[in-house]
Amino acid sequence: MSNKKVFFWSIIVALGGFLFGFDTAVISGAEKSIQQLWQLTTFEHGFTVAIALIGTVLGALVGGFPSDKFGRKVTLLGIAVLYLLSSLGTALAPNWIIFLIFRFLGGIGVGVSSVTAPLYISEIAPAKSRGKLVAMFQFNVVFGILVSYLSNYLFAGTGEQDWRWMLGIQAVPSFIFLVAVLFVPESPRWLILKRNRLAEAQKTLRTANPEADISQMIAEIQASGQNASSQVSKTSLFSGAYATPISLAVLFAFFNQMSGINAIIYYAPRIFEMVGLGKSSALLSSAGIGLVNFLFTLLAVNFIDRFGRRTLMFIGSVGLIITLGLVAKAFYLEEFSGIAVPIYLFVYIAFFAFSQGAVIWVFISEIFPNQVRASGQALGSFTHWIMAALIAFSFPYITETLGGGNTFLIFTGMMILQLLFVWRLMPETKGTSLEEIGHTVVMH
């Protein structure tokens, strides 16, 4: 029953990931109608699509502050309010400026969510199932993207204002998230280290870890805070003491995006048309990428605690090197007949979802000591989103300038470097308490 409660709490918080995915992808069904309605220039249109990503980068940058200052639960409630305001505000927007403001608020919600939701789940989950529970956040992101595409399809053609329904429907899961978060407890580690509310924390820890020695757990959590305080200022992430976890988080997030994942997801139809597929086939292939991403993320959720984070990353890195290399080869030799390139990219997505896609939020949420976990998670998330923005904005220019072969060869080279990173630097964190991981990584 206790484990069911932890699972229930994790599912509620992972719903923030669902809204993250839905909010990110839903604009794809509305952007053309919005451009025509307000007669936007090319620049204004691009800015309209990008404004949420700008908000996401900002939200990721500042997301650690409210998590530490006000608590994980209050921050999650704030995220739910941002999603609700964004969905209603964009759906009812009377003009372009108002639309931009509410779309930007939704982006901030996505950014803060990418910090606080994995952080909360990692701090409340038992060590033996932490990977699976945190990975549900990424699973819900992918699920939210799929549902947004389905929702857009269902609302398309229902009238001149169909785009308003596409955006407004997000208010329903946003409201459910807002109400549901009221029923989750505050993070016990935040209660102990930031507020010294031991009785409240003890109750939650006992529910999550019925077979553990709770007094010993609390002592270890308190000791982790005292150790951090004695080494450096409690709030100083960028002191020399945390160089190792910072390097691990930044490099992991960097390689995550240098695999080319967002370029392939955002520009899948363009890539498929580059290799000779017709427009309708390209769009169908793009939908296939979404489905493969969903299925292999689900598979990874069930293996991450059994195989470990490092093993999944080894498998994924090798698979990404091979598939990206094959795509680069196809461009160099102009092997565009048949369906070889779409198949390579489907396999690429499968390897990515099974490794980096599922592991990133788990690993970054684990490797920082308790005292700086929120700011460390924010740094990793910010690195991820700033790289996502750079890759998304530069990909069309790079492919036009360097050609498809060179572009995919760069991605291949980056995945070779990632394999070296996993082999030489990445520690295994499965089945280990957050306090032990934090001590081991900092002392490494």
Phi, psi and omega per residue, in radians:
M1 nan -0.692 -3.137
S2 -1.109 -0.790 3.114
N3 -1.114 -0.565 3.069
K4 -1.121 -0.636 3.105
K5 -1.131 -0.782 3.129
V6 -1.096 -0.727 3.092
F7 -1.062 -0.760 3.124
F8 -1.080 -0.801 3.107
W9 -1.069 -0.738 -3.116
S10 -1.152 -0.687 3.108
I11 -1.082 -0.754 3.131
I12 -1.047 -0.858 -3.102
V13 -1.200 -0.617 3.098
A14 -1.146 -0.320 3.053
L15 -1.056 -0.448 3.005
G16 -1.053 -0.573 3.062
G17 -1.202 -0.680 3.077
F18 -1.022 -0.806 3.135
L19 -1.179 -0.598 3.037
F20 -0.975 -0.938 -3.119
G21 -1.147 -0.757 -3.130
F22 -1.082 -0.845 -3.092
D23 -1.105 -0.656 -3.115
T24 -1.160 -0.727 -2.987
A25 -1.663 -0.343 -2.996
V26 -1.109 -0.457 -3.113
I27 -1.089 -0.411 -3.098
S28 -1.039 -0.532 -3.134
G29 -1.496 -0.266 -3.025
A30 -1.914 -0.291 -2.937
E31 -1.096 -0.638 -3.127
K32 -1.192 -0.752 3.125
S33 -1.103 -0.690 3.134
I34 -1.151 -0.711 3.128
Q35 -1.076 -0.748 -3.139
Q36 -1.240 -0.721 -3.084
L37 -1.064 -0.819 -3.083
W38 -1.802 0.196 3.063
Q39 0.839 1.001 -3.076
L40 -1.382 2.500 3.021
T41 -1.263 3.017 3.124
T42 -1.040 -0.742 3.120
F43 -1.116 -0.816 -3.129
E44 -1.091 -0.654 3.123
H45 -1.139 -0.814 3.112
G46 -1.078 -0.693 3.124
F47 -1.144 -0.633 3.124
T48 -1.091 -0.738 3.135
V49 -1.247 -0.639 -3.033
A50 -1.456 -0.296 -3.001
I51 -1.035 -0.641 3.123
A52 -1.161 -0.660 3.120
L53 -1.146 -0.642 3.073
I54 -1.098 -0.763 3.083
G55 -1.092 -0.644 3.136
T56 -1.119 -0.767 3.107
V57 -1.059 -0.783 3.124
L58 -1.128 -0.765 3.137
G59 -1.073 -0.702 3.112
A60 -1.156 -0.643 -3.114
L61 -1.141 -0.712 -3.052
V62 -1.748 -0.062 -3.002
G63 -1.054 -0.474 -3.137
G64 -1.230 -0.478 -3.074
F65 -1.142 -0.977 3.129
P66 -1.113 -0.543 3.124
S67 -1.082 -0.693 3.119
D68 -1.421 -0.706 -3.031
K69 -1.297 -0.822 -3.017
F70 -1.880 -0.209 -3.136
G71 1.850 2.756 -3.104
R72 -1.178 -0.710 -3.065
K73 -1.161 -0.809 3.127
V74 -1.076 -0.687 3.119
T75 -1.130 -0.707 3.090
L76 -1.093 -0.670 3.069
L77 -1.101 -0.717 3.094
G78 -1.089 -0.692 3.090
I79 -1.068 -0.779 3.131
A80 -1.053 -0.715 3.110
V81 -1.111 -0.737 3.117
L82 -1.066 -0.781 3.113
Y83 -1.072 -0.749 -3.122
L84 -1.134 -0.812 3.120
L85 -1.089 -0.726 -3.117
S86 -1.111 -0.788 -3.101
S87 -1.153 -0.781 3.131
L88 -1.229 -0.737 -3.095
G89 -1.129 -0.758 3.133
T90 -1.226 -0.633 -3.126
A91 -1.179 -0.594 -3.073
L92 -1.780 0.066 -3.033
A93 -0.992 2.192 -3.141
P94 -1.435 -0.311 -3.141
N95 -2.630 3.050 -3.022
W96 -1.135 -0.741 -3.092
I97 -1.085 -0.809 3.114
I98 -1.068 -0.710 3.109
F99 -1.031 -0.806 -3.129
L100 -1.055 -0.737 -3.101
I101 -1.057 -0.833 -3.094
F102 -1.281 -0.555 3.069
R103 -1.168 -0.657 3.093
F104 -1.114 -0.715 3.102
L105 -1.065 -0.706 3.081
G106 -1.084 -0.672 3.097
G107 -1.114 -0.704 3.075
I108 -1.067 -0.729 3.089
G109 -1.016 -0.745 3.106
V110 -1.072 -0.808 -3.106
G111 -1.099 -0.820 3.136
V112 -1.163 -0.637 3.112
S113 -1.069 -0.680 -3.123
S114 -1.196 -0.294 3.053
V115 -1.593 -0.936 -2.901
T116 -1.386 -0.682 -3.077
A117 -1.122 -0.914 3.092
P118 -1.083 -0.630 3.123
L119 -1.038 -0.855 -3.122
Y120 -1.082 -0.851 -3.081
I121 -1.098 -0.707 -3.134
S122 -1.103 -0.576 -3.077
E123 -1.443 -0.301 -3.092
I124 -1.831 -0.301 -3.022
A125 -1.476 2.546 2.991
P126 -1.128 2.584 -3.067
A127 -0.978 -0.663 -3.037
K128 -1.212 -0.401 -3.116
S129 -2.133 0.229 -3.067
R130 -1.102 -0.720 -3.121
G131 -1.045 -0.829 -3.125
K132 -1.097 -0.749 -3.078
L133 -1.213 -0.732 3.114
V134 -1.211 -0.647 -3.141
A135 -1.133 -0.346 3.070
M136 -1.088 -0.445 3.068
F137 -1.055 -0.871 3.119
Q138 -1.137 -0.687 3.082
F139 -1.006 -0.722 3.139
N140 -1.238 -0.551 3.045
V141 -1.044 -0.865 -3.125
V142 -1.130 -0.702 3.107
F143 -1.107 -0.717 3.117
G144 -1.093 -0.670 3.091
I145 -1.097 -0.820 3.131
L146 -1.049 -0.799 -3.118
V147 -1.131 -0.642 3.127
S148 -1.125 -0.684 3.094
Y149 -1.126 -0.746 3.116
L150 -1.127 -0.765 3.132
S151 -1.073 -0.790 3.100
N152 -1.032 -0.712 3.135
Y153 -1.084 -0.735 -3.096
L154 -1.220 -0.614 -3.107
F155 -1.489 -0.341 -3.100
A156 -1.045 2.318 3.092
G157 1.434 0.170 -3.140
T158 -1.511 0.001 3.110
G159 2.630 3.049 -3.112
E160 -1.110 -0.484 -3.116
Q161 -1.739 0.422 -3.082
D162 -1.039 -0.537 -3.128
W163 -1.108 -0.528 3.124
R164 -1.168 -0.655 3.084
W165 -1.191 -0.681 3.103
M166 -0.972 -0.778 -3.103
L167 -1.406 -0.641 -3.051
G168 -1.264 -0.469 -3.090
I169 -1.079 -0.387 3.134
Q170 -1.119 -0.313 3.116
A171 -1.079 -0.524 -3.105
V172 -1.149 -1.016 3.100
P173 -1.138 -0.476 3.110
S174 -1.131 -0.742 3.134
F175 -1.189 -0.697 3.088
I176 -1.057 -0.756 3.113
F177 -1.067 -0.789 -3.133
L178 -1.018 -0.797 -3.123
V179 -1.235 -0.742 -3.061
A180 -1.134 -0.637 -3.124
V181 -1.074 -0.463 3.098
L182 -1.055 -0.383 -3.057
F183 -1.694 0.037 3.088
V184 -1.727 2.586 3.114
P185 -1.381 2.863 3.037
E186 -1.237 2.685 3.093
S187 -1.023 2.187 -3.125
P188 -1.102 -0.571 -3.130
R189 -1.218 -0.647 3.066
W190 -1.162 -0.726 3.138
L191 -1.053 -0.705 -3.100
I192 -1.288 -0.853 -2.987
L193 -1.470 -0.508 -3.074
K194 -1.803 -0.418 -3.061
R195 -2.250 -0.159 -3.123
N196 0.969 0.636 3.110
R197 -1.678 1.376 -2.960
L198 -1.208 -0.704 -3.083
A199 -1.103 -0.746 3.129
E200 -1.144 -0.754 3.132
A201 -1.143 -0.693 -3.132
Q202 -1.050 -0.715 3.139
K203 -1.068 -0.791 -3.135
T204 -1.197 -0.742 3.124
L205 -1.081 -0.681 -3.141
R206 -1.156 -0.663 3.107
T207 -1.141 -0.731 -3.086
A208 -1.353 -0.493 -3.058
N209 -2.302 1.212 -3.011
P210 -1.089 -0.414 -3.081
E211 -1.740 -0.028 -3.057
A212 -1.574 2.830 3.022
D213 -1.462 1.750 -3.007
I214 -1.162 -0.645 3.117
S215 -1.063 -0.707 3.113
Q216 -1.183 -0.699 3.103
M217 -1.040 -0.812 -3.136
I218 -1.095 -0.708 3.121
A219 -1.081 -0.706 3.139
E220 -1.181 -0.690 3.119
I221 -1.133 -0.787 3.113
Q222 -1.096 -0.713 3.135
A223 -1.122 -0.655 3.134
S224 -1.092 -0.654 3.097
G225 -1.202 -0.719 -3.141
Q226 -1.174 -0.685 3.113
N227 -1.094 -0.762 3.137
A228 -1.104 -0.697 -3.096
S229 -1.170 -0.616 -3.105
S230 -1.307 -0.470 -3.128
Q231 -1.397 -0.794 -3.046
V232 -2.611 3.018 3.030
S233 -1.018 2.459 -3.038
K234 -1.005 -0.536 -3.027
T235 -1.823 0.097 -3.024
S236 -1.636 1.558 3.110
L237 -1.133 -0.655 -2.983
F238 -1.615 0.424 2.949
S239 -1.389 2.858 -3.066
G240 -1.080 -0.368 -3.051
A241 -1.127 -0.463 -3.065
Y242 -1.847 0.366 -3.087
A243 -1.050 -0.691 -3.090
T244 -1.175 -0.929 3.116
P245 -1.095 -0.596 3.083
I246 -1.073 -0.821 3.139
S247 -1.059 -0.761 3.141
L248 -1.085 -0.792 -3.101
A249 -1.163 -0.806 -3.098
V250 -1.156 -0.779 3.140
L251 -1.137 -0.706 3.136
F252 -1.088 -0.815 3.138
A253 -1.144 -0.656 3.116
F254 -1.075 -0.906 -3.131
F255 -1.139 -0.575 3.108
N256 -0.942 -0.774 -3.110
Q257 -1.496 -0.496 3.129
M258 -1.324 0.017 2.954
S259 -1.305 -0.239 -3.113
G260 1.514 0.204 -3.014
I261 -1.022 -0.832 -3.095
N262 -1.237 -0.577 3.068
A263 -1.064 -0.722 -3.107
I264 -1.264 -0.701 3.135
I265 -1.219 -0.797 -3.109
Y266 -1.204 -0.627 -3.006
Y267 -2.009 0.421 -3.119
A268 -0.941 -0.864 3.136
P269 -1.022 -0.701 3.142
R270 -1.093 -0.770 -3.138
I271 -1.100 -0.782 -3.120
F272 -1.142 -0.608 3.078
E273 -1.220 -0.564 3.109
M274 -1.089 -0.512 -3.101
V275 -1.745 0.280 2.942
G276 1.783 0.025 3.101
L277 -1.373 2.549 3.032
G278 -1.193 2.919 -3.049
K279 -1.070 -0.775 -3.094
S280 -1.160 -0.697 3.098
S281 -1.152 -0.626 3.128
A282 -1.128 -0.746 3.128
L283 -1.154 -0.680 3.122
L284 -1.146 -0.710 3.103
S285 -1.108 -0.626 3.108
S286 -1.114 -0.720 3.083
A287 -1.095 -0.636 3.094
G288 -1.090 -0.652 3.097
I289 -1.067 -0.741 3.112
G290 -1.060 -0.707 -3.126
L291 -1.205 -0.769 3.117
V292 -1.079 -0.743 3.111
N293 -1.002 -0.775 -3.133
F294 -1.111 -0.858 -3.048
L295 -1.145 -0.727 -3.080
F296 -1.408 -0.394 2.962
T297 -1.165 -0.731 3.090
L298 -1.051 -0.719 3.113
L299 -1.110 -0.754 -3.120
A300 -1.114 -0.666 3.126
V301 -0.981 -0.618 -3.095
N302 -1.488 -0.172 -3.115
F303 -1.989 -0.235 -2.970
I304 -1.127 -0.586 3.103
D305 -1.492 -0.380 -3.140
R306 -1.440 -0.848 -3.118
F307 -1.505 -0.562 -3.063
G308 1.728 2.761 -3.083
R309 -1.159 -0.739 -3.055
R310 -1.154 -0.709 3.141
T311 -1.114 -0.771 3.101
L312 -1.049 -0.681 -3.140
M313 -1.223 -0.606 3.045
F314 -1.074 -0.878 -3.136
I315 -1.029 -0.841 -3.106
G316 -1.103 -0.770 -3.102
S317 -1.060 -0.792 3.120
V318 -1.088 -0.786 3.128
G319 -1.083 -0.688 -3.135
L320 -1.214 -0.678 3.096
I321 -1.046 -0.803 -3.100
I322 -1.154 -0.854 -3.049
T323 -1.214 -0.733 3.100
L324 -1.140 -0.651 3.082
G325 -1.088 -0.696 3.116
L326 -1.161 -0.660 3.098
V327 -1.153 -0.759 3.104
A328 -1.044 -0.766 3.126
K329 -1.057 -0.728 -3.139
A330 -1.083 -0.675 3.109
F331 -1.207 -0.750 -3.131
Y332 -1.084 -0.751 -3.075
L333 -1.626 0.015 -3.129
E334 0.946 0.781 3.107
E335 -1.526 1.307 -2.999
F336 -1.856 0.085 3.111
S337 -1.423 2.594 3.118
G338 1.361 -2.729 -3.025
I339 -2.084 0.457 -3.073
A340 -1.046 -0.899 -3.079
V341 -1.094 -0.816 3.054
P342 -0.984 -0.685 3.114
I343 -1.131 -0.765 3.096
Y344 -0.995 -0.761 -3.089
L345 -1.248 -0.584 3.047
F346 -1.088 -0.764 3.126
V347 -1.164 -0.674 3.066
Y348 -0.988 -0.852 3.140
I349 -1.071 -0.686 3.128
A350 -1.064 -0.818 3.125
F351 -1.141 -0.690 -3.139
F352 -1.128 -0.842 -3.116
A353 -1.080 -0.633 -3.104
F354 -1.294 -0.346 -3.073
S355 -2.076 -1.594 -3.039
Q356 -0.993 -0.771 -3.083
G357 -0.992 -0.757 -3.111
A358 -1.464 -0.548 -2.975
V359 -1.470 -0.535 -2.946
I360 -0.962 -0.887 -3.064
W361 -1.274 -0.504 3.082
V362 -1.167 -0.946 -3.025
F363 -1.096 -0.818 -3.101
I364 -1.148 -0.567 -3.138
S365 -1.302 -0.225 -3.059
E366 -1.731 -0.524 -2.822
I367 -1.505 -0.197 3.142
F368 -1.632 2.493 3.046
P369 -1.047 2.763 -3.065
N370 -0.906 -0.750 -3.026
Q371 -1.100 -0.515 -3.066
V372 -2.130 0.303 -3.073
R373 -1.074 -0.740 -3.098
A374 -1.117 -0.809 -3.138
S375 -1.236 -0.566 3.061
G376 -1.171 -0.752 3.069
Q377 -1.053 -0.710 3.126
A378 -1.103 -0.705 3.126
L379 -1.110 -0.806 3.119
G380 -1.089 -0.751 3.133
S381 -1.137 -0.741 3.119
F382 -1.068 -0.784 3.106
T383 -1.020 -0.774 3.123
H384 -1.012 -0.843 -3.038
W385 -1.313 -0.616 3.116
I386 -1.185 -0.644 3.066
M387 -1.188 -0.671 3.101
A388 -1.052 -0.747 3.137
A389 -1.133 -0.782 -3.115
L390 -1.097 -0.777 -3.133
I391 -1.150 -0.781 -3.107
A392 -1.097 -0.714 -3.097
F393 -1.320 -0.559 -3.029
S394 -1.636 -0.294 -3.025
F395 -1.001 -0.837 3.138
P396 -1.034 -0.717 -3.133
Y397 -1.169 -0.760 -3.108
I398 -1.115 -0.769 -3.126
T399 -1.161 -0.627 3.133
E400 -1.222 -0.637 -3.085
T401 -1.422 -0.821 -3.040
L402 -1.679 -0.370 -3.063
G403 1.595 2.759 -3.090
G404 -1.083 -0.694 -3.101
G405 -1.069 -0.881 -3.140
N406 -1.130 -0.678 -3.134
T407 -1.061 -0.849 -3.123
F408 -1.273 -0.424 3.047
L409 -1.197 -0.640 3.068
I410 -1.087 -0.802 3.107
F411 -1.042 -0.708 3.119
T412 -1.074 -0.799 3.123
G413 -1.050 -0.683 3.119
M414 -1.134 -0.608 3.129
M415 -1.299 -0.452 2.999
I416 -1.152 -0.750 3.075
L417 -1.105 -0.653 3.106
Q418 -1.104 -0.717 3.110
L419 -1.034 -0.711 3.086
L420 -1.133 -0.688 3.101
F421 -1.062 -0.804 -3.141
V422 -1.118 -0.739 -3.079
W423 -1.190 -0.779 -2.987
R424 -1.684 -0.505 -2.949
L425 -2.084 -0.551 -2.977
M426 -1.334 2.122 3.088
P427 -1.448 2.730 3.018
E428 -1.510 2.396 -3.073
T429 -2.143 0.046 -3.069
K430 -1.166 2.483 3.021
G431 1.147 0.269 -3.104
T432 -2.030 2.493 -3.139
S433 -1.142 2.659 3.132
L434 -1.055 -0.618 -3.129
E435 -1.148 -0.737 3.132
E436 -1.181 -0.724 3.100
I437 -1.062 -0.846 -3.120
G438 -1.014 -0.751 3.138
H439 -1.157 -0.796 -3.080
T440 -1.116 -0.798 -3.086
V441 -1.164 -0.756 -3.122
V442 -1.150 -0.662 -3.126
M443 -1.363 -0.209 -3.038
H444 -1.132 nan nan
